[in-house]
Amino acid sequence: MGNEDFVFVVGHKNPDTDSICSAISLAYLKNQIEKTDRYLPRRAGQINEETEFVLKYFGIDSPLYMPNVGTQVKDMNIDETEGAPDDVTIRIAWEYMKESGISALPIMDSMNQLEGMITVSDITNYYMDSYTKTIMSEAKTKYYDIAETINGHVVVGNEEDLFTEGRVIVGAATPESFSRYMQPKDLVILGDRMDTQLTAIEMGASAIVCCLSGKVSDIVRMSAEHKNCVVICTKFDTYTVARLINQAIPAKFLMKKDGLISFHLDDFIDDIRETMGKLRHRSYPVLNHKDEYVGMIGSQNLLNAKKKHVILVDHTEVSQAVDNLDQAEILEIVDHHRVGTVETINPIYFRGEPVGCTCTILYSMFRENDIEIPKEIAGLMMSAIISDTLLFRSPTCTPRDQVAGLALAKIAGVNPGDYAKQMFRAGSALGNKTPDEILHQDFKKFIFGDTVFGVGQISSMDSDELMEIADKLRPQLAVESMKSGMSMVFFMLTNIIEEDTRLLCYGKDAPALLQDSYKTEIDENDIAYLPKVVSRKKQLIPAFMNALQN
């Protein structure tokens, strides 16, 4: 299945239990309806302790992390140009590039790792430039490759040995004159005269190439074996051999291996576009996460990159969504909050209902499509409803939430009251967490006109524990404000049993906003007491928005 066929179901950043459980449950529902496996749950942030407890309790793996839905290299049509092994010859590399219509060929090692790149220009420059006669020995050319390049075969010696020392010369003169310029270790191209062949062998040639014949005499063979001289026979003439023989050197000798520019499948197009624009190479190699070569791309491939397909759950605010949402194609939204700032180019399926939890909507969708809810999925959806409605005590809780939560608890085989105590206790066990981790466990950013503020929340059954958390978090609110450019930062310390909230506050406009919203003051500990306020969505945020609007 191509990457463009997948649909990623994802909730908001700093995901809570509803965000994670609704992504998993909706992906399962979609796959059951369409009898496919292309819907994949994802998470846009780290899961908190409460959600971790829920997933572990019902034996479900956490969705994979997906903080960014921007278009990536793997979303492009990658040219499946085969890489060549590092012992391929110049001749074979040239023929392959010519047949394939490509200008660059990746050279791979034995582990399929990119070792270098050779281009048409590299090969043509090699022929046009003035190279020394020792180029073949410098390149450590294999005798087998020499024989294959000139359509010959090795008749004496080991064809796997390398030519590592000496020049390549043509012994076209008489033995007497030829012996004056030949040196030991040379590779000598000869005709079919036996006296010249024997002279070259006796003078210590590394190898001789015997042209115009497919064989040599027994005397030449015996002399070559005695002197450890490789003998290659070909029916080509000396001119043809001299013209072709340099094509036998391995391509890795000419390839570029320093400063290679390659991209990975997970690289984002925004990041590679600038590099392509500066270098203007025709093509670039692509590697996977193991640095194994997978194909080639060029600037033309940028034009056919496919957007990721996503379904959003439990949010409609761009500020809460995965990064680069504008580069993805949103297919659907299922949410229980106010309609936020997410915009789409095309019409989409949108299901937004005034209930306490996204999973309450999903429960209805399972029933409407007559899809049986497995025990584990029921457990996740029940947990989300209990979390969002504080075990049906929150003002956001509707009769539908309670009916769904109890029905799902029955399917999951748990007592909702007993289970809720365990879940909330796990969620408030933050002794080993840093202030920053606690703040972002369930934190959302809101934009209203020119005002940008953030609100985090944690719920507990223990008031002492909540005050300990307040002491930890107080300095962190100022840090978050400066880091994220928010004028105000709030954190709700909600007591489930008492059904109230201590609101930790930061920002010069926070006192006025609290006074306008709730007619309450912030004490010397930067805390405002909000009796009967337990819901961020239905109580705190609407009050803030109304005050800001007025």
C-alpha positions as a printed NumPy array, in Angstrom:
array([[  0.   ,   0.   ,   0.   ],
       [  1.431,   3.359,  -1.013],
       [  1.96 ,   6.05 ,   1.585],
       [ -0.707,   8.179,  -0.119],
       [ -3.338,   5.512,   0.671],
       [ -2.988,   5.842,   4.438],
       [ -5.248,   8.085,   6.48 ],
       [ -3.819,   9.284,   9.792],
       [ -6.279,   9.819,  12.644],
       [ -4.779,  12.266,  15.114],
       [ -5.784,  14.355,  18.103],
       [ -4.286,  17.534,  19.506],
       [ -0.862,  18.355,  20.929],
       [ -0.337,  17.543,  24.61 ],
       [ -2.983,  14.846,  24.166],
       [ -5.337,  13.831,  26.946],
       [ -7.04 ,  10.461,  27.29 ],
       [ -9.919,  11.395,  24.964],
       [ -7.533,  12.567,  22.246],
       [ -5.589,   9.296,  22.248],
       [ -8.517,   6.919,  22.775],
       [-10.703,   8.588,  20.15 ],
       [ -7.885,   8.38 ,  17.567],
       [ -7.461,   4.649,  18.219],
       [-11.208,   3.968,  18.308],
       [-12.078,   5.947,  15.182],
       [ -9.249,   4.333,  13.191],
       [-10.575,   0.914,  14.251],
       [-14.146,   1.876,  13.303],
       [-13.131,   3.188,   9.872],
       [-11.121,   0.059,   9.112],
       [-14.071,  -2.143,  10.086],
       [-16.53 ,  -0.162,   7.963],
       [-14.301,  -0.164,   4.873],
       [-12.746,  -3.597,   5.549],
       [ -9.257,  -2.179,   5.205],
       [ -6.238,  -1.343,   7.343],
       [ -5.381,   2.048,   5.903],
       [ -6.616,   4.133,   8.835],
       [ -3.796,   4.584,  11.331],
       [ -4.052,   6.237,  14.777],
       [ -1.324,   8.737,  15.616],
       [ -0.48 ,  11.013,  18.54 ],
       [  0.727,  14.609,  18.269],
       [  2.503,  14.634,  21.634],
       [  3.634,  12.568,  24.59 ],
       [  0.939,  10.652,  26.447],
       [  0.355,  11.437,  30.1  ],
       [  0.302,   9.047,  33.069],
       [ -3.473,   8.69 ,  33.041],
       [ -3.547,   7.687,  29.365],
       [ -0.561,   5.4  ,  29.844],
       [ -2.467,   3.638,  32.619],
       [ -5.522,   3.246,  30.358],
       [ -3.551,   1.792,  27.436],
       [ -1.667,  -0.616,  29.68 ],
       [ -4.853,  -1.676,  31.503],
       [ -6.535,  -2.697,  28.244],
       [ -3.411,  -3.995,  26.502],
       [ -3.312,  -1.455,  23.664],
       [ -0.086,  -0.038,  22.224],
       [  0.37 ,   3.704,  22.174],
       [ -0.111,   5.251,  18.702],
       [  3.067,   6.227,  16.905],
       [  4.288,   9.79 ,  17.394],
       [  3.406,  12.163,  14.542],
       [  3.984,  15.816,  15.487],
       [  4.161,  17.047,  11.89 ],
       [  1.963,  16.23 ,   8.873],
       [  4.001,  18.243,   6.382],
       [  4.783,  16.67 ,   3.029],
       [  7.878,  14.481,   3.175],
       [ 10.202,  12.84 ,   0.702],
       [  8.335,   9.555,   1.156],
       [  5.19 ,  11.327,  -0.122],
       [  6.893,  11.941,  -3.482],
       [  7.15 ,   9.616,  -6.462],
       [ 10.703,   8.378,  -5.959],
       [ 12.504,   7.231,  -9.097],
       [ 13.485,   3.624,  -8.513],
       [ 16.901,   3.965, -10.119],
       [ 18.94 ,   0.932,  -9.161],
       [ 22.228,   1.577,  -7.413],
       [ 25.368,  -0.09 ,  -8.744],
       [ 27.849,  -2.138,  -6.69 ],
       [ 31.137,  -0.399,  -6.001],
       [ 33.074,  -2.804,  -8.247],
       [ 31.058,  -1.987, -11.368],
       [ 33.2  ,  -0.824, -14.289],
       [ 33.031,   2.515, -16.054],
       [ 31.786,   0.755, -19.203],
       [ 28.861,  -0.937, -17.453],
       [ 27.995,   2.212, -15.519],
       [ 27.981,   4.246, -18.737],
       [ 25.814,   1.716, -20.588],
       [ 23.316,   1.557, -17.725],
       [ 23.   ,   5.337, -17.479],
       [ 22.577,   5.6  , -21.246],
       [ 19.887,   2.904, -21.364],
       [ 18.057,   4.298, -18.331],
       [ 18.261,   7.918, -19.455],
       [ 19.817,   9.038, -16.159],
       [ 22.737,  11.383, -15.595],
       [ 23.847,  10.172, -12.162],
       [ 24.327,   6.7  , -10.745],
       [ 24.6  ,   5.894,  -7.016],
       [ 27.41 ,   3.519,  -6.094],
       [ 26.658,   1.149,  -3.205],
       [ 28.79 ,  -0.906,  -0.858],
       [ 28.052,  -4.525,   0.058],
       [ 25.565,  -3.401,   2.751],
       [ 23.542,  -1.301,   0.271],
       [ 24.892,   1.858,   1.896],
       [ 25.51 ,   4.824,  -0.387],
       [ 29.251,   4.996,  -1.057],
       [ 29.321,   7.651,  -3.761],
       [ 27.838,   9.052,  -6.955],
       [ 29.161,   8.951, -10.501],
       [ 27.762,  11.164, -13.229],
       [ 27.904,  11.254, -17.01 ],
       [ 30.112,  14.325, -16.656],
       [ 32.566,  12.403, -14.469],
       [ 32.987,   9.772, -17.184],
       [ 33.227,  12.189, -20.113],
       [ 35.73 ,  14.355, -18.242],
       [ 37.771,  11.225, -17.546],
       [ 38.075,  10.569, -21.267],
       [ 38.671,  14.17 , -22.262],
       [ 41.268,  14.95 , -19.627],
       [ 44.863,  13.81 , -19.858],
       [ 45.328,  10.882, -17.512],
       [ 48.614,   9.092, -16.877],
       [ 49.346,   5.61 , -18.129],
       [ 49.178,   4.344, -14.53 ],
       [ 45.488,   5.184, -14.119],
       [ 44.398,   1.536, -14.271],
       [ 46.835,   0.363, -11.605],
       [ 45.987,   3.368,  -9.428],
       [ 42.33 ,   2.351,  -9.714],
       [ 43.241,  -1.251,  -8.734],
       [ 41.457,  -2.732, -11.712],
       [ 40.435,  -6.375, -11.613],
       [ 41.793,  -8.582, -14.427],
       [ 38.354, -10.105, -14.904],
       [ 36.938,  -6.624, -15.62 ],
       [ 39.743,  -5.901, -18.077],
       [ 38.991,  -9.118, -19.941],
       [ 35.24 ,  -8.51 , -19.967],
       [ 35.626,  -4.927, -21.2  ],
       [ 37.651,  -5.988, -24.248],
       [ 35.485,  -9.069, -24.899],
       [ 38.278, -11.428, -23.907],
       [ 39.09 , -13.974, -21.23 ],
       [ 41.89 , -14.743, -18.78 ],
       [ 43.853, -17.797, -19.907],
       [ 46.7  , -17.635, -17.363],
       [ 46.456, -16.334, -13.805],
       [ 43.674, -15.546, -11.337],
       [ 41.01 , -13.356, -12.924],
       [ 40.046, -12.004,  -9.468],
       [ 43.521, -10.542,  -8.881],
       [ 44.031,  -6.793,  -9.229],
       [ 46.342,  -4.817, -11.472],
       [ 47.94 ,  -2.593,  -8.811],
       [ 51.321,  -1.48 , -10.16 ],
       [ 52.687,  -0.365, -13.504],
       [ 51.555,   1.323, -16.714],
       [ 49.376,   0.301, -19.617],
       [ 51.436,   0.356, -22.834],
       [ 51.088,  -0.9  , -26.405],
       [ 53.888,  -3.17 , -27.549],
       [ 53.492,  -2.619, -31.267],
       [ 57.205,  -2.365, -32.134],
       [ 59.75 ,  -5.126, -32.638],
       [ 60.882,  -6.965, -29.517],
       [ 64.231,  -5.132, -29.597],
       [ 62.83 ,  -1.575, -29.686],
       [ 59.822,  -2.453, -27.531],
       [ 62.106,  -3.729, -24.733],
       [ 63.734,  -0.276, -24.473],
       [ 60.604,   1.477, -23.149],
       [ 58.818,  -1.338, -21.313],
       [ 59.222,  -1.493, -17.522],
       [ 58.615,  -4.352, -15.079],
       [ 55.009,  -4.595, -13.782],
       [ 53.565,  -2.965, -16.918],
       [ 50.408,  -4.3  , -18.533],
       [ 51.284,  -4.717, -22.21 ],
       [ 48.872,  -4.78 , -25.137],
       [ 50.333,  -6.995, -27.847],
       [ 49.532,  -8.546, -31.171],
       [ 49.674, -12.253, -31.893],
       [ 53.481, -12.497, -32.328],
       [ 54.843, -15.088, -29.948],
       [ 58.344, -13.524, -29.751],
       [ 56.912, -10.189, -28.549],
       [ 54.686, -11.971, -26.032],
       [ 57.64 , -13.906, -24.607],
       [ 59.798, -10.762, -24.436],
       [ 57.148,  -8.933, -22.375],
       [ 56.819, -11.904, -20.034],
       [ 60.572, -12.254, -19.58 ],
       [ 60.874,  -8.51 , -18.792],
       [ 58.469,  -8.903, -15.856],
       [ 55.097,  -7.698, -17.193],
       [ 52.26 ,  -7.932, -14.7  ],
       [ 49.959,  -8.95 , -17.53 ],
       [ 49.825,  -9.15 , -21.282],
       [ 46.828,  -8.749, -23.525],
       [ 47.16 , -10.878, -26.641],
       [ 45.073,  -9.437, -29.478],
       [ 43.721, -10.924, -32.704],
       [ 43.477, -14.39 , -31.172],
       [ 41.451, -16.287, -28.623],
       [ 44.4  , -18.369, -27.48 ],
       [ 48.16 , -18.425, -26.928],
       [ 50.795, -21.077, -27.53 ],
       [ 51.755, -23.577, -24.869],
       [ 55.233, -22.013, -24.693],
       [ 53.774, -18.582, -23.894],
       [ 51.392, -20.135, -21.39 ],
       [ 54.187, -22.006, -19.592],
       [ 56.435, -18.935, -19.532],
       [ 53.617, -16.778, -18.118],
       [ 52.819, -19.31 , -15.416],
       [ 56.496, -19.46 , -14.46 ],
       [ 56.776, -15.649, -14.233],
       [ 53.324, -15.162, -12.562],
       [ 52.204, -13.081, -15.534],
       [ 48.496, -12.836, -16.25 ],
       [ 47.546, -13.52 , -19.856],
       [ 44.34 , -12.173, -21.397],
       [ 43.277, -13.141, -24.903],
       [ 40.894, -11.204, -27.173],
       [ 40.003, -11.211, -30.848],
       [ 39.963,  -7.404, -30.91 ],
       [ 42.932,  -5.631, -32.552],
       [ 45.395,  -3.566, -30.542],
       [ 43.791,  -0.224, -31.518],
       [ 40.368,  -1.325, -30.295],
       [ 41.793,  -2.747, -27.069],
       [ 43.807,   0.409, -26.407],
       [ 40.663,   2.497, -26.926],
       [ 38.438,   0.356, -24.672],
       [ 40.713,  -0.873, -21.901],
       [ 40.461,   2.188, -19.662],
       [ 36.709,   1.55 , -19.411],
       [ 37.551,  -1.406, -17.171],
       [ 38.449,   0.696, -14.145],
       [ 35.937,   0.528, -11.272],
       [ 33.426,   3.36 , -11.179],
       [ 34.229,   3.993,  -7.523],
       [ 37.617,   5.381,  -8.644],
       [ 35.875,   8.277, -10.395],
       [ 32.852,   8.65 ,  -8.126],
       [ 32.323,  11.59 ,  -5.816],
       [ 32.249,  10.436,  -2.215],
       [ 32.993,  13.568,  -0.174],
       [ 30.27 ,  16.128,   0.498],
       [ 27.513,  13.996,  -0.99 ],
       [ 24.052,  15.552,  -0.761],
       [ 21.398,  12.951,  -0.023],
       [ 17.944,  13.048,   1.53 ],
       [ 16.048,  10.698,   3.83 ],
       [ 12.505,   9.452,   3.413],
       [ 11.414,  11.359,   6.52 ],
       [ 12.88 ,  14.704,   5.423],
       [ 10.297,  17.426,   4.899],
       [ 10.001,  18.993,   1.467],
       [ 10.203,  22.496,   2.922],
       [ 13.663,  21.599,   4.242],
       [ 15.035,  20.063,   1.033],
       [ 13.576,  22.588,  -1.428],
       [ 16.102,  25.254,  -0.431],
       [ 19.015,  22.821,  -0.844],
       [ 17.794,  21.808,  -4.28 ],
       [ 17.416,  25.444,  -5.287],
       [ 20.978,  26.282,  -4.321],
       [ 22.747,  23.258,  -5.813],
       [ 20.533,  22.681,  -8.848],
       [ 21.682,  19.085,  -9.319],
       [ 19.512,  17.036, -11.639],
       [ 18.984,  14.302,  -9.057],
       [ 19.713,  13.34 ,  -5.449],
       [ 19.861,   9.927,  -3.736],
       [ 17.236,   9.02 ,  -1.133],
       [ 18.012,   6.875,   1.932],
       [ 15.806,   5.129,   4.47 ],
       [ 16.188,   5.275,   8.255],
       [ 18.946,   2.656,   8.034],
       [ 20.828,   4.831,   5.529],
       [ 20.112,   2.261,   2.831],
       [ 19.651,   3.583,  -0.688],
       [ 16.047,   3.483,  -1.999],
       [ 15.957,   5.695,  -5.108],
       [ 16.5  ,   9.12 ,  -6.653],
       [ 14.579,  12.388,  -6.722],
       [ 14.964,  15.659,  -8.575],
       [ 13.261,  19.028,  -8.547],
       [ 10.582,  17.688, -10.892],
       [  9.546,  15.19 ,  -8.209],
       [  8.535,  18.077,  -5.946],
       [  5.656,  18.814,  -8.287],
       [  3.946,  15.449,  -7.814],
       [  4.302,  15.134,  -4.032],
       [  1.074,  13.929,  -2.452],
       [ -0.4  ,  15.518,   0.65 ],
       [ -0.987,  13.382,   3.712],
       [ -4.604,  12.529,   4.446],
       [ -5.693,  13.179,   8.03 ],
       [ -8.762,  12.973,  10.231],
       [ -8.795,  15.259,  13.262],
       [-10.367,  14.207,  16.542],
       [-11.045,  16.131,  19.753],
       [-10.017,  19.574,  18.461],
       [-10.603,  22.191,  15.773],
       [ -7.975,  24.744,  16.822],
       [ -4.926,  25.217,  14.564],
       [ -2.878,  26.218,  17.617],
       [ -3.569,  22.772,  19.125],
       [ -3.061,  20.78 ,  15.932],
       [ -0.042,  18.956,  14.548],
       [  2.526,  21.117,  12.782],
       [  2.087,  21.945,   9.089],
       [ -1.585,  21.009,   9.087],
       [ -2.026,  23.382,   6.14 ],
       [  0.119,  21.03 ,   4.017],
       [ -2.174,  18.045,   4.658],
       [ -5.595,  17.233,   3.285],
       [ -8.161,  17.064,   6.091],
       [-10.817,  14.478,   5.249],
       [-12.932,  14.579,   8.379],
       [-13.261,  16.091,  11.857],
       [-14.992,  14.509,  14.864],
       [-15.085,  16.792,  17.909],
       [-17.096,  17.969,  20.913],
       [-15.605,  21.461,  21.322],
       [-16.528,  24.801,  19.817],
       [-15.689,  25.28 ,  16.148],
       [-12.185,  26.695,  16.125],
       [ -9.718,  27.992,  13.56 ],
       [ -9.043,  24.939,  11.39 ],
       [ -9.746,  25.709,   7.732],
       [-10.054,  23.317,   4.795],
       [ -9.809,  23.809,   1.042],
       [-12.393,  21.17 ,   0.155],
       [-15.712,  20.276,   1.796],
       [-15.252,  17.629,   4.468],
       [-17.232,  15.376,   6.767],
       [-17.648,  17.26 ,  10.036],
       [-19.292,  15.812,  13.107],
       [-19.377,  18.129,  16.078],
       [-21.81 ,  17.464,  18.905],
       [-22.394,  19.2  ,  22.282],
       [-21.431,  16.262,  24.475],
       [-18.781,  15.822,  27.136],
       [-16.393,  13.607,  25.193],
       [-15.435,  12.744,  21.609],
       [-15.737,   9.045,  22.421],
       [-19.434,   9.56 ,  23.2  ],
       [-19.848,  10.572,  19.546],
       [-17.822,   7.543,  18.456],
       [-20.075,   5.267,  20.53 ],
       [-23.016,   6.551,  18.477],
       [-21.056,   6.026,  15.24 ],
       [-20.33 ,   2.393,  16.159],
       [-24.043,   1.815,  16.762],
       [-25.122,   3.629,  13.596],
       [-22.839,   1.449,  11.497],
       [-23.779,  -1.715,  13.402],
       [-20.113,  -2.438,  14.245],
       [-19.465,  -4.581,  17.289],
       [-17.239,  -2.881,  19.87 ],
       [-14.415,  -5.133,  21.134],
       [-13.753,  -5.218,  24.865],
       [-10.467,  -3.326,  24.559],
       [-11.893,  -0.545,  22.38 ],
       [-14.877,  -0.254,  24.722],
       [-12.441,   0.132,  27.626],
       [-10.602,   2.948,  25.882],
       [-13.784,   4.824,  24.99 ],
       [-15.182,   4.386,  28.515],
       [-11.919,   5.717,  29.987],
       [-12.075,   8.807,  27.766],
       [-15.652,   9.554,  28.849],
       [-14.815,   9.085,  32.538],
       [-11.766,  11.34 ,  32.141],
       [-13.522,  14.146,  30.274],
       [-16.632,  14.12 ,  32.489],
       [-14.813,  13.464,  35.784],
       [-16.88 ,  10.308,  36.249],
       [-20.091,  12.052,  35.068],
       [-19.663,  14.938,  37.573],
       [-18.539,  17.646,  35.187],
       [-21.063,  20.178,  33.859],
       [-19.954,  19.102,  30.414],
       [-21.472,  15.675,  31.038],
       [-24.709,  15.026,  29.193],
       [-27.162,  12.118,  29.563],
       [-25.649,  10.703,  26.374],
       [-22.19 ,  10.628,  27.976],
       [-23.486,   8.738,  30.986],
       [-25.45 ,   6.236,  28.894],
       [-22.447,   5.633,  26.631],
       [-19.986,   5.402,  29.516],
       [-22.038,   2.843,  31.425],
       [-22.748,   0.779,  28.298],
       [-19.056,   0.709,  27.403],
       [-18.123,  -0.214,  30.988],
       [-20.405,  -3.213,  30.709],
       [-18.747,  -4.317,  27.467],
       [-15.296,  -3.758,  28.986],
       [-16.264,  -5.708,  32.089],
       [-15.223,  -3.122,  34.674],
       [-16.893,  -1.221,  37.478],
       [-16.673,   2.447,  36.388],
       [-16.414,   3.822,  39.939],
       [-13.611,   1.521,  41.041],
       [-11.828,   1.872,  37.743],
       [-12.055,   5.698,  37.837],
       [-10.263,   5.815,  41.202],
       [ -7.351,   3.838,  39.778],
       [ -7.224,   5.915,  36.611],
       [ -7.34 ,   9.323,  38.347],
       [ -4.77 ,   8.177,  40.903],
       [ -2.399,   7.157,  38.098],
       [ -2.957,  10.498,  36.358],
       [ -2.076,  12.568,  39.391],
       [  1.025,  10.585,  40.356],
       [  3.537,  13.175,  39.152],
       [  6.339,  12.839,  41.686],
       [  9.004,  12.03 ,  39.086],
       [  7.907,  14.604,  36.505],
       [  9.549,  17.955,  35.862],
       [  7.441,  21.137,  36.126],
       [  7.55 ,  21.472,  32.341],
       [  6.279,  17.901,  31.876],
       [  3.464,  18.466,  34.373],
       [  2.451,  21.726,  32.703],
       [  2.237,  20.154,  29.26 ],
       [  0.51 ,  16.971,  30.359],
       [ -2.815,  18.516,  29.347],
       [ -2.14 ,  22.016,  28.04 ],
       [ -3.961,  23.927,  25.302],
       [ -3.255,  27.219,  23.614],
       [ -6.082,  29.633,  22.746],
       [ -6.157,  32.67 ,  20.466],
       [ -8.879,  35.302,  20.76 ],
       [ -8.248,  38.402,  18.657],
       [ -4.856,  39.741,  19.719],
       [ -4.871,  37.807,  22.981],
       [ -2.941,  34.527,  23.192],
       [ -3.144,  32.49 ,  26.372],
       [ -2.701,  28.904,  27.525],
       [ -4.593,  26.738,  29.984],
       [ -3.415,  23.465,  31.472],
       [ -5.322,  21.164,  33.786],
       [ -4.853,  18.245,  36.102],
       [ -7.467,  16.477,  38.194],
       [ -6.972,  14.666,  41.485],
       [ -8.92 ,  13.332,  44.443],
       [ -6.261,  14.617,  46.865],
       [ -6.222,  18.361,  47.695],
       [ -2.783,  18.157,  49.355],
       [ -1.317,  16.636,  46.207],
       [ -2.803,  19.445,  44.123],
       [ -1.15 ,  22.112,  46.297],
       [  2.204,  20.341,  46.011],
       [  1.815,  20.492,  42.239],
       [  0.97 ,  24.213,  42.483],
       [  4.263,  24.876,  44.29 ],
       [  6.157,  23.063,  41.531],
       [  4.368,  24.793,  38.667],
       [  4.311,  28.432,  39.842],
       [  7.759,  29.406,  38.353],
       [  7.109,  27.332,  35.218],
       [  4.173,  29.498,  34.14 ],
       [  6.448,  32.486,  33.652],
       [  8.925,  30.355,  31.678],
       [  6.145,  29.084,  29.414],
       [  4.83 ,  32.601,  28.832],
       [  8.217,  33.866,  27.659],
       [  8.945,  30.752,  25.602],
       [  5.603,  30.585,  23.782],
       [  4.777,  34.286,  23.489],
       [  1.562,  34.018,  25.518],
       [  0.402,  37.022,  27.526],
       [ -1.278,  34.843,  30.165],
       [ -0.824,  31.274,  31.37 ],
       [ -3.262,  29.417,  33.642],
       [ -3.276,  25.987,  35.223],
       [ -6.392,  24.333,  36.657],
       [ -5.835,  22.21 ,  39.769],
       [ -9.193,  20.45 ,  39.857],
       [-10.424,  18.47 ,  42.851],
       [-12.762,  15.753,  41.644],
       [-14.275,  15.063,  45.066],
       [-14.814,  18.71 ,  46.06 ],
       [-15.795,  19.672,  42.504],
       [-13.774,  22.894,  42.518],
       [-10.603,  24.323,  41.009],
       [ -7.62 ,  26.248,  42.277],
       [ -6.488,  28.279,  39.274],
       [ -2.784,  29.057,  39.142],
       [ -2.267,  32.298,  37.18 ],
       [  0.49 ,  34.26 ,  35.452],
       [  0.427,  37.475,  33.392],
       [ -0.207,  41.143,  34.045],
       [ -3.701,  40.924,  32.51 ],
       [ -4.652,  37.77 ,  34.445],
       [ -6.11 ,  39.573,  37.52 ],
       [ -8.406,  41.702,  35.374],
       [ -9.531,  38.706,  33.329],
       [-10.33 ,  36.725,  36.494],
       [-12.239,  39.676,  37.961],
       [-14.258,  40.156,  34.761],
       [-14.918,  36.423,  34.379],
       [-15.625,  35.244,  37.932],
       [-15.568,  38.324,  40.217],
       [-12.709,  36.719,  42.109],
       [ -9.212,  37.737,  43.116],
       [ -5.785,  36.133,  42.84 ],
       [ -4.192,  35.549,  46.243],
       [ -0.558,  36.04 ,  47.281],
       [  0.255,  32.554,  45.94 ],
       [ -1.003,  33.468,  42.443],
       [ -4.046,  31.235,  42.929],
       [ -7.718,  32.012,  42.341],
       [-10.376,  29.818,  43.94 ],
       [-13.177,  28.78 ,  41.553],
       [-15.93 ,  26.806,  43.334],
       [-17.998,  24.45 ,  41.168],
       [-15.645,  25.03 ,  38.204],
       [-14.179,  21.765,  36.928],
       [-14.405,  22.035,  33.14 ],
       [-11.939,  23.939,  31.015],
       [-14.065,  23.554,  27.901],
       [-17.533,  24.402,  29.208],
       [-16.819,  26.7  ,  32.142],
       [-13.413,  28.375,  32.124],
       [-12.842,  29.061,  28.41 ],
       [-16.379,  30.378,  27.689],
       [-16.111,  32.716,  30.685],
       [-12.719,  33.979,  29.488],
       [-13.948,  34.441,  25.922],
       [-17.016,  36.344,  27.063],
       [-14.903,  38.644,  29.245],
       [-12.406,  39.284,  26.448],
       [-15.17 ,  40.018,  23.973],
       [-16.753,  42.565,  26.289]])
